Amino acid sequence: MAKTDIGPPHYSKFLPPIIKENYGKWAYHEIVKPGVLKHVSESGAELYSVRVGSCRLASVDFIRQVCEIADKYSDGYLRWTSRHNIEFLLSDASKVDPLIAELKEKGFNVGGTGNALTNIIHTQGWVHCHSAATDASGIVKAVMDELYEHFENMDLPAKLKISLACCLNMCGAVHCSDIAILGIHRKPPKIDDENVNKMCEIPTVIASCPTAAIKPNPKAKSVTVNEERCMYCGNCFTMCPAMPIADPKNDGVALLIGGKVSNARTAPMFSRLAVPYLPNNPPRWPEVTGTIKKIVDLWIANARKGERVGEWINRIGWEKFFEMAEIPFTDKHIDDFIFSVPTFRTTTNFKW
């Protein structure tokens, strides 16, 4: 039977020979120094991963430069992690230090392993996404500039993961990160009655709303929005360009904290709202970066060894955290959204 090119090729085609030979036989790994992981197989074979921070939106020139470095030191083998780190995969230990030296010479940042800040995962933001309430790359650059020392050094109580999603649809894993930056709309969509019928399929628009806030408006051959039900997610705008939701004056940023995927010490946790609203103030977003820096510094000063941000807050209590962080408690912190699914699970820790 003839082969087709439908679907991605099998990942095994791209594994380095040392990984193929020792697949399923790795005994342990250790962190040699910030940014360098050593993996040891049952056979005694050693593989070194050198981790480098990378930008989310990369140019072709940047990728070519990375590939040239990989050809020189790791036989062309490298990988991008889910948090936008680049890992060069070396089987020759003598090439690790020369690789790191060249990376630093060319402006690459080595780190993000162990009890450190890993690269900030984020969505498209204003660069590309049509429903973004805030920028992504701009805020991430500003925040990373404030916290950069913690990427290069493993000096934190535990690992720190920060993420950004530019709207409530959360492409950026903000529900399970230690600190999450979330772009928020605060006004319902505007309805261009004249163009809704021309540009949109009304049944599809109505079905796109997760809270059933949209109903048909037969007189105008358009739709109406029940503002009390609207959660400002922007799904309707995705289906219908005649229902824009972006608002430069009211769009902004919320901060959620305390999430984690890890099962260590406590069950995985969803992040919770800490700061309901901070303004969009490009290019450096001082309110956002200042608040995050304050939360991180409080965590460093008060957490026990190995304690993630959410675990620290649960130990001291959210009331105490709000007091220490000088965050005012408002009605926005009370989950009174009556249209949520009653059976929603509050933990990702499944028991069989």
FIKOLVEX-454355 format. One record per residue (C-alpha): residue in one letter; chain; x, y negated, z; residue number from 1. Coordinates in steps of 0.25 Angstrom, whole numbers, plus 2048, in hexadecimal, padded with zeros to 3 digits. Layout:
// FIKOLVEX-454355
+---------+--------+-----+-----+-----+-----+
! residuo ! cadena !   x !   y !   z ! num !
+---------+--------+-----+-----+-----+-----+
!       a !      A !   X !   Y !   Z ! NUM !
...
+---------+--------+-----+-----+-----+-----+
//
This chain:
// FIKOLVEX-454355
+---------+--------+-----+-----+-----+-----+
! residuo ! cadena !   x !   y !   z ! num !
+---------+--------+-----+-----+-----+-----+
!       m !      A ! 800 ! 800 ! 800 !   1 !
!       a !      A ! 805 ! 7F2 ! 7FC !   2 !
!       k !      A ! 80A ! 7E9 ! 807 !   3 !
!       t !      A ! 803 ! 7DC ! 809 !   4 !
!       d !      A ! 808 ! 7CF ! 80F !   5 !
!       i !      A ! 7FB ! 7CD ! 817 !   6 !
!       g !      A ! 7FE ! 7C9 ! 826 !   7 !
!       p !      A ! 80B ! 7C6 ! 82D !   8 !
!       p !      A ! 817 ! 7D0 ! 82B !   9 !
!       h !      A ! 819 ! 7D9 ! 837 !  10 !
!       y !      A ! 822 ! 7D2 ! 842 !  11 !
!       s !      A ! 82C ! 7DD ! 843 !  12 !
!       k !      A ! 831 ! 7D9 ! 835 !  13 !
!       f !      A ! 837 ! 7CD ! 83C !  14 !
!       l !      A ! 83D ! 7D2 ! 848 !  15 !
!       p !      A ! 84C ! 7D2 ! 84A !  16 !
!       p !      A ! 853 ! 7E0 ! 849 !  17 !
!       i !      A ! 856 ! 7E0 ! 858 !  18 !
!       i !      A ! 848 ! 7DE ! 85C !  19 !
!       k !      A ! 843 ! 7E9 ! 852 !  20 !
!       e !      A ! 84D ! 7F3 ! 858 !  21 !
!       n !      A ! 849 ! 7F0 ! 866 !  22 !
!       y !      A ! 83A ! 7EE ! 864 !  23 !
!       g !      A ! 833 ! 7F2 ! 871 !  24 !
!       k !      A ! 840 ! 7F5 ! 878 !  25 !
!       w !      A ! 844 ! 7E8 ! 87E !  26 !
!       a !      A ! 847 ! 7EA ! 88D !  27 !
!       y !      A ! 848 ! 7DB ! 892 !  28 !
!       h !      A ! 84B ! 7CD ! 88F !  29 !
!       e !      A ! 851 ! 7C2 ! 897 !  30 !
!       i !      A ! 854 ! 7B3 ! 895 !  31 !
!       v !      A ! 863 ! 7B1 ! 894 !  32 !
!       k !      A ! 862 ! 7A2 ! 894 !  33 !
!       p !      A ! 857 ! 797 ! 890 !  34 !
!       g !      A ! 852 ! 79B ! 882 !  35 !
!       v !      A ! 859 ! 7A8 ! 881 !  36 !
!       l !      A ! 852 ! 7B5 ! 883 !  37 !
!       k !      A ! 85A ! 7C3 ! 883 !  38 !
!       h !      A ! 852 ! 7CF ! 880 !  39 !
!       v !      A ! 858 ! 7DD ! 883 !  40 !
!       s !      A ! 853 ! 7EA ! 87D !  41 !
!       e !      A ! 854 ! 7F8 ! 883 !  42 !
!       s !      A ! 85F ! 7FB ! 879 !  43 !
!       g !      A ! 867 ! 7EF ! 87F !  44 !
!       a !      A ! 865 ! 7E6 ! 872 !  45 !
!       e !      A ! 864 ! 7D8 ! 875 !  46 !
!       l !      A ! 85C ! 7CD ! 86F !  47 !
!       y !      A ! 85D ! 7BE ! 872 !  48 !
!       s !      A ! 852 ! 7B4 ! 86F !  49 !
!       v !      A ! 856 ! 7A5 ! 86F !  50 !
!       r !      A ! 84A ! 79D ! 871 !  51 !
!       v !      A ! 849 ! 78F ! 86B !  52 !
!       g !      A ! 83D ! 784 ! 86C !  53 !
!       s !      A ! 837 ! 781 ! 85F !  54 !
!       c !      A ! 82D ! 777 ! 859 !  55 !
!       r !      A ! 81F ! 77B ! 856 !  56 !
!       l !      A ! 81E ! 775 ! 849 !  57 !
!       a !      A ! 82B ! 779 ! 842 !  58 !
!       s !      A ! 831 ! 774 ! 834 !  59 !
!       v !      A ! 836 ! 77D ! 82A !  60 !
!       d !      A ! 844 ! 777 ! 82C !  61 !
!       f !      A ! 843 ! 77A ! 83B !  62 !
!       i !      A ! 83F ! 789 ! 838 !  63 !
!       r !      A ! 84B ! 78A ! 82E !  64 !
!       q !      A ! 855 ! 785 ! 838 !  65 !
!       v !      A ! 850 ! 78F ! 843 !  66 !
!       c !      A ! 851 ! 79A ! 838 !  67 !
!       e !      A ! 85F ! 796 ! 835 !  68 !
!       i !      A ! 863 ! 797 ! 843 !  69 !
!       a !      A ! 85C ! 7A4 ! 845 !  70 !
!       d !      A ! 864 ! 7A9 ! 838 !  71 !
!       k !      A ! 871 ! 7A5 ! 83F !  72 !
!       y !      A ! 86F ! 7AB ! 84C !  73 !
!       s !      A ! 864 ! 7B5 ! 84D !  74 !
!       d !      A ! 864 ! 7BC ! 83F !  75 !
!       g !      A ! 858 ! 7B3 ! 83B !  76 !
!       y !      A ! 84F ! 7B9 ! 847 !  77 !
!       l !      A ! 847 ! 7AF ! 84F !  78 !
!       r !      A ! 838 ! 7AD ! 853 !  79 !
!       w !      A ! 82F ! 7A2 ! 857 !  80 !
!       t !      A ! 828 ! 7A5 ! 864 !  81 !
!       s !      A ! 819 ! 7A1 ! 867 !  82 !
!       r !      A ! 81E ! 795 ! 86F !  83 !
!       h !      A ! 826 ! 78F ! 863 !  84 !
!       n !      A ! 833 ! 794 ! 868 !  85 !
!       i !      A ! 83D ! 79A ! 85E !  86 !
!       e !      A ! 845 ! 7A6 ! 863 !  87 !
!       f !      A ! 852 ! 7AA ! 85C !  88 !
!       l !      A ! 854 ! 7B9 ! 85D !  89 !
!       l !      A ! 862 ! 7BD ! 85E !  90 !
!       s !      A ! 868 ! 7CB ! 860 !  91 !
!       d !      A ! 877 ! 7C5 ! 861 !  92 !
!       a !      A ! 879 ! 7BF ! 86F !  93 !
!       s !      A ! 885 ! 7B8 ! 86A !  94 !
!       k !      A ! 87D ! 7AF ! 861 !  95 !
!       v !      A ! 873 ! 7AA ! 86C !  96 !
!       d !      A ! 87C ! 79F ! 872 !  97 !
!       p !      A ! 880 ! 79A ! 864 !  98 !
!       l !      A ! 872 ! 79A ! 85F !  99 !
!       i !      A ! 86E ! 792 ! 86C ! 100 !
!       a !      A ! 879 ! 788 ! 869 ! 101 !
!       e !      A ! 875 ! 785 ! 85B ! 102 !
!       l !      A ! 866 ! 784 ! 85E ! 103 !
!       k !      A ! 869 ! 779 ! 869 ! 104 !
!       e !      A ! 873 ! 772 ! 85F ! 105 !
!       k !      A ! 867 ! 772 ! 855 ! 106 !
!       g !      A ! 85D ! 76D ! 85F ! 107 !
!       f !      A ! 856 ! 779 ! 862 ! 108 !
!       n !      A ! 851 ! 77B ! 871 ! 109 !
!       v !      A ! 854 ! 789 ! 877 ! 110 !
!       g !      A ! 84C ! 78D ! 883 ! 111 !
!       g !      A ! 83E ! 790 ! 887 ! 112 !
!       t !      A ! 840 ! 79E ! 88E ! 113 !
!       g !      A ! 83E ! 7A2 ! 89C ! 114 !
!       n !      A ! 839 ! 798 ! 8A6 ! 115 !
!       a !      A ! 839 ! 78D ! 89C ! 116 !
!       l !      A ! 830 ! 784 ! 894 ! 117 !
!       t !      A ! 82E ! 78C ! 887 ! 118 !
!       n !      A ! 82A ! 785 ! 87A ! 119 !
!       i !      A ! 81D ! 77E ! 87A ! 120 !
!       i !      A ! 813 ! 784 ! 871 ! 121 !
!       h !      A ! 809 ! 77B ! 86A ! 122 !
!       t !      A ! 7FF ! 779 ! 85F ! 123 !
!       q !      A ! 7FF ! 770 ! 852 ! 124 !
!       g !      A ! 7FA ! 763 ! 858 ! 125 !
!       w !      A ! 7F8 ! 757 ! 850 ! 126 !
!       v !      A ! 803 ! 75C ! 846 ! 127 !
!       h !      A ! 7F9 ! 766 ! 840 ! 128 !
!       c !      A ! 7ED ! 76A ! 848 ! 129 !
!       h !      A ! 7E0 ! 764 ! 844 ! 130 !
!       s !      A ! 7D9 ! 765 ! 852 ! 131 !
!       a !      A ! 7E5 ! 760 ! 85A ! 132 !
!       a !      A ! 7E2 ! 757 ! 866 ! 133 !
!       t !      A ! 7F1 ! 754 ! 868 ! 134 !
!       d !      A ! 7FE ! 756 ! 862 ! 135 !
!       a !      A ! 806 ! 763 ! 865 ! 136 !
!       s !      A ! 815 ! 761 ! 860 ! 137 !
!       g !      A ! 816 ! 753 ! 866 ! 138 !
!       i !      A ! 811 ! 757 ! 874 ! 139 !
!       v !      A ! 819 ! 763 ! 874 ! 140 !
!       k !      A ! 826 ! 75C ! 870 ! 141 !
!       a !      A ! 823 ! 751 ! 87B ! 142 !
!       v !      A ! 821 ! 75C ! 886 ! 143 !
!       m !      A ! 82D ! 764 ! 882 ! 144 !
!       d !      A ! 836 ! 758 ! 883 ! 145 !
!       e !      A ! 831 ! 756 ! 891 ! 146 !
!       l !      A ! 833 ! 765 ! 895 ! 147 !
!       y !      A ! 83F ! 769 ! 88C ! 148 !
!       e !      A ! 849 ! 76C ! 897 ! 149 !
!       h !      A ! 840 ! 777 ! 89B ! 150 !
!       f !      A ! 840 ! 77E ! 88E ! 151 !
!       e !      A ! 850 ! 77F ! 88E ! 152 !
!       n !      A ! 851 ! 783 ! 89D ! 153 !
!       m !      A ! 84A ! 78E ! 8A4 ! 154 !
!       d !      A ! 847 ! 785 ! 8B0 ! 155 !
!       l !      A ! 838 ! 787 ! 8B2 ! 156 !
!       p !      A ! 831 ! 78F ! 8BD ! 157 !
!       a !      A ! 82B ! 798 ! 8B2 ! 158 !
!       k !      A ! 829 ! 797 ! 8A3 ! 159 !
!       l !      A ! 821 ! 78B ! 89E ! 160 !
!       k !      A ! 819 ! 78B ! 891 ! 161 !
!       i !      A ! 812 ! 77E ! 88C ! 162 !
!       s !      A ! 809 ! 77E ! 880 ! 163 !
!       l !      A ! 800 ! 774 ! 878 ! 164 !
!       a !      A ! 7F3 ! 776 ! 871 ! 165 !
!       c !      A ! 7EF ! 769 ! 869 ! 166 !
!       c !      A ! 7E0 ! 76D ! 86B ! 167 !
!       l !      A ! 7D7 ! 776 ! 873 ! 168 !
!       n !      A ! 7D8 ! 781 ! 869 ! 169 !
!       m !      A ! 7E5 ! 784 ! 870 ! 170 !
!       c !      A ! 7EE ! 789 ! 865 ! 171 !
!       g !      A ! 7FA ! 787 ! 86F ! 172 !
!       a !      A ! 7F8 ! 791 ! 87A ! 173 !
!       v !      A ! 7F4 ! 786 ! 884 ! 174 !
!       h !      A ! 7EB ! 790 ! 88C ! 175 !
!       c !      A ! 7F7 ! 798 ! 891 ! 176 !
!       s !      A ! 803 ! 78E ! 893 ! 177 !
!       d !      A ! 809 ! 788 ! 89F ! 178 !
!       i !      A ! 806 ! 77A ! 89A ! 179 !
!       a !      A ! 7FD ! 778 ! 88F ! 180 !
!       i !      A ! 7FB ! 76B ! 887 ! 181 !
!       l !      A ! 7ED ! 76B ! 880 ! 182 !
!       g !      A ! 7E8 ! 760 ! 876 ! 183 !
!       i !      A ! 7DA ! 75D ! 879 ! 184 !
!       h !      A ! 7CE ! 755 ! 872 ! 185 !
!       r !      A ! 7C5 ! 74E ! 87B ! 186 !
!       k !      A ! 7BA ! 74A ! 872 ! 187 !
!       p !      A ! 7B0 ! 753 ! 869 ! 188 !
!       p !      A ! 7B2 ! 753 ! 85A ! 189 !
!       k !      A ! 7AD ! 748 ! 852 ! 190 !
!       i !      A ! 7A2 ! 74C ! 848 ! 191 !
!       d !      A ! 7A3 ! 747 ! 83A ! 192 !
!       d !      A ! 795 ! 74A ! 835 ! 193 !
!       e !      A ! 797 ! 746 ! 827 ! 194 !
!       n !      A ! 7A2 ! 750 ! 825 ! 195 !
!       v !      A ! 79E ! 75C ! 82E ! 196 !
!       n !      A ! 795 ! 762 ! 824 ! 197 !
!       k !      A ! 79F ! 75F ! 818 ! 198 !
!       m !      A ! 7AC ! 765 ! 81F ! 199 !
!       c !      A ! 7A7 ! 76F ! 829 ! 200 !
!       e !      A ! 79F ! 77C ! 82A ! 201 !
!       i !      A ! 795 ! 778 ! 836 ! 202 !
!       p !      A ! 793 ! 786 ! 83B ! 203 !
!       t !      A ! 7A2 ! 789 ! 83C ! 204 !
!       v !      A ! 7A4 ! 77B ! 843 ! 205 !
!       i !      A ! 799 ! 77F ! 84D ! 206 !
!       a !      A ! 79F ! 78D ! 84F ! 207 !
!       s !      A ! 7AD ! 787 ! 852 ! 208 !
!       c !      A ! 7A8 ! 780 ! 85F ! 209 !
!       p !      A ! 7AC ! 789 ! 86B ! 210 !
!       t !      A ! 7A2 ! 782 ! 874 ! 211 !
!       a !      A ! 796 ! 781 ! 86A ! 212 !
!       a !      A ! 797 ! 772 ! 86B ! 213 !
!       i !      A ! 794 ! 770 ! 85C ! 214 !
!       k !      A ! 786 ! 771 ! 856 ! 215 !
!       p !      A ! 781 ! 76E ! 848 ! 216 !
!       n !      A ! 77B ! 760 ! 845 ! 217 !
!       p !      A ! 772 ! 763 ! 839 ! 218 !
!       k !      A ! 76D ! 755 ! 837 ! 219 !
!       a !      A ! 77B ! 750 ! 834 ! 220 !
!       k !      A ! 77F ! 75D ! 82E ! 221 !
!       s !      A ! 78A ! 75D ! 838 ! 222 !
!       v !      A ! 78D ! 762 ! 847 ! 223 !
!       t !      A ! 78C ! 75C ! 855 ! 224 !
!       v !      A ! 795 ! 75E ! 861 ! 225 !
!       n !      A ! 790 ! 760 ! 86F ! 226 !
!       e !      A ! 79B ! 758 ! 877 ! 227 !
!       e !      A ! 798 ! 75F ! 884 ! 228 !
!       r !      A ! 79C ! 76C ! 87E ! 229 !
!       c !      A ! 7A8 ! 768 ! 876 ! 230 !
!       m !      A ! 7B5 ! 76C ! 87B ! 231 !
!       y !      A ! 7BD ! 764 ! 870 ! 232 !
!       c !      A ! 7C4 ! 770 ! 86A ! 233 !
!       g !      A ! 7C4 ! 76B ! 85C ! 234 !
!       n !      A ! 7BF ! 778 ! 856 ! 235 !
!       c !      A ! 7B4 ! 771 ! 84F ! 236 !
!       f !      A ! 7BE ! 768 ! 848 ! 237 !
!       t !      A ! 7C6 ! 774 ! 843 ! 238 !
!       m !      A ! 7B9 ! 779 ! 83C ! 239 !
!       c !      A ! 7B4 ! 76B ! 838 ! 240 !
!       p !      A ! 7BD ! 75F ! 834 ! 241 !
!       a !      A ! 7B1 ! 756 ! 836 ! 242 !
!       m !      A ! 7B2 ! 758 ! 845 ! 243 !
!       p !      A ! 7BF ! 751 ! 849 ! 244 !
!       i !      A ! 7C3 ! 752 ! 858 ! 245 !
!       a !      A ! 7D0 ! 74B ! 858 ! 246 !
!       d !      A ! 7D0 ! 73E ! 860 ! 247 !
!       p !      A ! 7DD ! 736 ! 862 ! 248 !
!       k !      A ! 7D7 ! 72F ! 86E ! 249 !
!       n !      A ! 7D1 ! 73B ! 876 ! 250 !
!       d !      A ! 7DA ! 747 ! 872 ! 251 !
!       g !      A ! 7E5 ! 74A ! 87C ! 252 !
!       v !      A ! 7EC ! 755 ! 884 ! 253 !
!       a !      A ! 7E8 ! 75E ! 88F ! 254 !
!       l !      A ! 7F2 ! 766 ! 898 ! 255 !
!       l !      A ! 7EF ! 774 ! 89C ! 256 !
!       i !      A ! 7F8 ! 77C ! 8A5 ! 257 !
!       g !      A ! 7FA ! 789 ! 8AC ! 258 !
!       g !      A ! 7F9 ! 793 ! 8A1 ! 259 !
!       k !      A ! 801 ! 79F ! 89E ! 260 !
!       v !      A ! 801 ! 7AC ! 896 ! 261 !
!       s !      A ! 80B ! 7B4 ! 89F ! 262 !
!       n !      A ! 806 ! 7BF ! 8A9 ! 263 !
!       a !      A ! 811 ! 7BD ! 8B2 ! 264 !
!       r !      A ! 80E ! 7B9 ! 8C1 ! 265 !
!       t !      A ! 7FF ! 7B5 ! 8BD ! 266 !
!       a !      A ! 7F6 ! 7B9 ! 8B3 ! 267 !
!       p !      A ! 7F6 ! 7B0 ! 8A6 ! 268 !
!       m !      A ! 7EF ! 7A3 ! 8A8 ! 269 !
!       f !      A ! 7E8 ! 799 ! 89F ! 270 !
!       s !      A ! 7EC ! 78A ! 8A0 ! 271 !
!       r !      A ! 7E3 ! 780 ! 8A7 ! 272 !
!       l !      A ! 7E0 ! 772 ! 8A5 ! 273 !
!       a !      A ! 7EA ! 768 ! 8AD ! 274 !
!       v !      A ! 7E9 ! 75B ! 8A5 ! 275 !
!       p !      A ! 7DC ! 759 ! 89D ! 276 !
!       y !      A ! 7E1 ! 74D ! 895 ! 277 !
!       l !      A ! 7EE ! 746 ! 891 ! 278 !
!       p !      A ! 7EE ! 73C ! 885 ! 279 !
!       n !      A ! 7F5 ! 73E ! 878 ! 280 !
!       n !      A ! 801 ! 735 ! 878 ! 281 !
!       p !      A ! 80A ! 738 ! 86D ! 282 !
!       p !      A ! 816 ! 739 ! 86A ! 283 !
!       r !      A ! 81A ! 73E ! 878 ! 284 !
!       w !      A ! 80D ! 740 ! 880 ! 285 !
!       p !      A ! 813 ! 73B ! 88D ! 286 !
!       e !      A ! 806 ! 73F ! 895 ! 287 !
!       v !      A ! 807 ! 74D ! 891 ! 288 !
!       t !      A ! 816 ! 74F ! 892 ! 289 !
!       g !      A ! 816 ! 748 ! 8A0 ! 290 !
!       t !      A ! 80B ! 751 ! 8A5 ! 291 !
!       i !      A ! 811 ! 75E ! 8A1 ! 292 !
!       k !      A ! 81F ! 75A ! 8A6 ! 293 !
!       k !      A ! 819 ! 757 ! 8B3 ! 294 !
!       i !      A ! 812 ! 764 ! 8B4 ! 295 !
!       v !      A ! 81E ! 76C ! 8B0 ! 296 !
!       d !      A ! 827 ! 764 ! 8BA ! 297 !
!       l !      A ! 81C ! 768 ! 8C5 ! 298 !
!       w !      A ! 81D ! 776 ! 8C1 ! 299 !
!       i !      A ! 82C ! 777 ! 8C1 ! 300 !
!       a !      A ! 82C ! 770 ! 8CF ! 301 !
!       n !      A ! 822 ! 779 ! 8D6 ! 302 !
!       a !      A ! 820 ! 786 ! 8CF ! 303 !
!       r !      A ! 827 ! 793 ! 8D4 ! 304 !
!       k !      A ! 831 ! 79B ! 8CB ! 305 !
!       g !      A ! 829 ! 7A2 ! 8C0 ! 306 !
!       e !      A ! 81C ! 79B ! 8C2 ! 307 !
!       r !      A ! 815 ! 796 ! 8B6 ! 308 !
!       v !      A ! 80E ! 788 ! 8B6 ! 309 !
!       g !      A ! 800 ! 78F ! 8B8 ! 310 !
!       e !      A ! 805 ! 798 ! 8C3 ! 311 !
!       w !      A ! 80B ! 78C ! 8CA ! 312 !
!       i !      A ! 7FE ! 784 ! 8C9 ! 313 !
!       n !      A ! 7F6 ! 790 ! 8CE ! 314 !
!       r !      A ! 7FF ! 792 ! 8DA ! 315 !
!       i !      A ! 7FE ! 784 ! 8DF ! 316 !
!       g !      A ! 7F0 ! 781 ! 8DA ! 317 !
!       w !      A ! 7EB ! 779 ! 8CF ! 318 !
!       e !      A ! 7E6 ! 76E ! 8D9 ! 319 !
!       k !      A ! 7F5 ! 76D ! 8DD ! 320 !
!       f !      A ! 7FA ! 76C ! 8CF ! 321 !
!       f !      A ! 7F1 ! 761 ! 8CB ! 322 !
!       e !      A ! 7F5 ! 759 ! 8D7 ! 323 !
!       m !      A ! 804 ! 75C ! 8D5 ! 324 !
!       a !      A ! 803 ! 758 ! 8C6 ! 325 !
!       e !      A ! 7FA ! 74C ! 8C9 ! 326 !
!       i !      A ! 7F0 ! 751 ! 8BF ! 327 !
!       p !      A ! 7E2 ! 74C ! 8C2 ! 328 !
!       f !      A ! 7D7 ! 756 ! 8C3 ! 329 !
!       t !      A ! 7CB ! 752 ! 8BA ! 330 !
!       d !      A ! 7BE ! 758 ! 8B6 ! 331 !
!       k !      A ! 7C5 ! 75D ! 8A9 ! 332 !
!       h !      A ! 7CC ! 768 ! 8B1 ! 333 !
!       i !      A ! 7BF ! 76E ! 8B5 ! 334 !
!       d !      A ! 7BB ! 779 ! 8AB ! 335 !
!       d !      A ! 7AD ! 776 ! 8A9 ! 336 !
!       f !      A ! 7AB ! 77A ! 89A ! 337 !
!       i !      A ! 79E ! 782 ! 89B ! 338 !
!       f !      A ! 79F ! 787 ! 88D ! 339 !
!       s !      A ! 7AC ! 790 ! 890 ! 340 !
!       v !      A ! 7AA ! 79F ! 88F ! 341 !
!       p !      A ! 7A6 ! 7A4 ! 89D ! 342 !
!       t !      A ! 7AF ! 7B1 ! 89B ! 343 !
!       f !      A ! 7BC ! 7AA ! 897 ! 344 !
!       r !      A ! 7C7 ! 7B1 ! 89E ! 345 !
!       t !      A ! 7D0 ! 7A8 ! 8A7 ! 346 !
!       t !      A ! 7DC ! 7B1 ! 8A6 ! 347 !
!       t !      A ! 7E4 ! 7B8 ! 89B ! 348 !
!       n !      A ! 7E8 ! 7C3 ! 8A4 ! 349 !
!       f !      A ! 7E0 ! 7CF ! 89F ! 350 !
!       k !      A ! 7DE ! 7DC ! 8A8 ! 351 !
!       w !      A ! 7DA ! 7E9 ! 8A1 ! 352 !
+---------+--------+-----+-----+-----+-----+
//
